[in-house]
Amino acid sequence: MNRSQEHALVWLFLMPLSAAIGGGLLIGLIYVEGPSLRRTLIFALFAVWTGLFWLWVLLQQKMRRKNKVTFDERDELIYKKAALAGYVGVWLYFVTACVIPWWLVGPKGTVSANILPIILIGGIIAFSIVQSLAILIQYGQKGRDDHE
């Protein structure tokens, strides 16, 4: 198992867990203490940070490439395809998250706006799971090339 596979396996569990805990705490704090500009801004920054954290792994891999090659074009292509798969997964998640409540309450019913931050955190979790699985699947399809 190469370094990218190890990172994907760790992120498969670590990122959804941290997004659920951090996002849940921030959402709970806003619901208990009431909304304020500061709390809402912190939640928005948290959502942006966790939503784009996958870029950090890609940049870290590229910057580590000083003397020996640890991240080549194939790895970069795998990460790009995984990001695309993650965005497709998020799109399907958001479509489902919009259609199911509408289907349950009907066209004349209402859905609370309190569910929107929960849907947002769910989208971040869905992206990280699909991206990590896509990385692991793509490395599995390429054979057993375990370079370090």
N, C-alpha and C positions, 0 to 999 in steps of 0.2 A: 504494500500500500504506500503510495507516494504522499508527499506533504499536502498536496491539494486535496486528495481524498481524505486524509486525516482531518484537515480543516473543515471540509464539507460535512464529515461525520459529526464533528464537535458542534458545528453551527446548526446541524439538523435538530439538535436538542437544546443547545444553549440559547440561541436567538429567540425561538418561540417562547421559551420559559422566561427569559428576561423581558421580552416585550409584554407578555401577559402579566407578570408581576409588577413591572414598572408602570405600565399603562393602567393596570387595575388599581394600583395605589393612587395614581394621579386622578383617575376618574372618580374613585371613592372619595378622595379629598375634596374634589370640586362638588360632589353631591352632598357631602356632609357639611362642609363649611360654606357652601354657596359659591357661585361663579364670581370670579373677579378677573380683571385684565391680566394680572400677574400669573394666576393659576392657569388661565386659558393659554397664555403665551408659553408657559413652561410645558404644558401638554402639547402644544403645536410644535415646539422645538424638539421635544422628545419623539413625537411622531415622525418628523422630518429626519432626525438623526438615526432612528432605528430603521426607517424606511430606506435610507440610502447607505446604511452601514456596509452593505455588500461591496460597495465601491472601495472601501478601506482595504478589504482583503485583496482585491485585484491590484490596487496600487502598491500595497505592501509586497506582494509577490514580484511585481515589476522592479521595485527599488532594491530588492534583495539580490538582483542579478548583477553583481559587480564583477567577480572573477570567474565564477563557474555558472554555467547555465542551469538554473533550477526552474525556470518558467519560460517555455518556448512558445512558438506560434500556435501549436496544437493546444496547449493549455489555455492560451488566450481565446482561441476559438471555442473551446469547451465552456469557458466562463461567459462568453457572449451568448452562446446558445442557451446556457442555463438561465441567464438574465431574461432572455426572450421568453423562455418557458415560464419563468416566474411571473412575468407580466401577463402572459396569457392566463395563467392560473389565477392571478389577482382579478383580471377582467371577469373571468367566469365566476369567481367568488362574489364580486360586487353585483353582477347581474342576478345571481341567486339571492344575495342578501336584499336586493330591492324587490324582486318578484315574489318571494315567499311571503313576506309580511303583507304585501298588497293582495295576494291570493287568499291569505288567512282572514284578513279583516274585510275584504271586499272593496269595491270601488267607492263606497260611501263611508267607509270606516276611517279611523285615524290611527296613526302610529306615532308614538311619543318621540320627540326629538332627542330624548335621553339615550336612545339606542344608537345614535350616530357615532359617538366616540368609540363605542364597543365594536361597531362594524369596522371602524378605521383600524383599531388595534388588531382585529381579526384579519384584515387585509394584509397587514405587515407580517403577521404570523403565517398566513397562507403563502406569501411571497417567499419567505425564508425557507419554508418546508419544501416548496416546489423547486426552488433554486438548488438547494442542497441535494435533493433527490435526483435532479437532472444532472448535476455534476457527478454524483456517484454512478448513475446509470451510464453516462457517456464514458467514464473511465473504464467501467466494466465491459463496454462494447469494444473498446480499443485493444483488448487483450491484456496481458499481464506485464506491462512495461513498468516496472517499479524503479524508476530513476529517482534519485534524490537531488 
